Amino acid sequence: MANTGKRTSGSSSRGSKKSSSKSSSRSNSSRRTTKSAPAAQESGFAKVIRKFAASKAAMPLIFIAAVILLVGIDLLISWDNFGTFFKILGVETLIAVVVWVIMTLVFSRRSTKEPDSETAEDEV
């Protein structure tokens, strides 16, 4: 029994040395994990903006804001020369109409192709 006591005390002293080195390595690893960046949390304002962007009222308001912004930029560029202002505005309007027609054609073709592919999958 005395031998086991000596072994225990000897092993405990050795174990305490090892455990102290292990505990220091554990504390170092725990320090590393605590230094990681905190999880990103949205503020209340960001949540409101995301909810507003998902609503149906967002699209018309964004459109109106974009038109007002473009007209304001056109006025700043033209420096109160209304001939230049209307030329710039006309070019922007033509570009917007062309882009709208192209987008309408692209999305209308996608919507007509999708039902055909679904029916083809159903038939097979």
Number of C-alpha atoms within 10 A of each C-alpha: 6 7 8 10 10 11 12 13 12 12 13 13 12 12 14 13 12 12 14 12 12 13 13 12 12 13 12 12 11 11 11 10 10 10 8 8 7 7 6 6 8 9 8 8 9 11 12 12 12 10 11 13 13 11 10 9 10 13 13 10 11 12 11 11 11 12 12 12 12 15 16 12 12 20 18 12 13 16 10 11 11 12 10 15 18 15 13 17 16 12 11 15 12 11 12 12 12 12 12 12 11 12 12 11 11 11 11 11 11 10 10 10 11 11 11 11 11 10 10 10 9 8 7 5
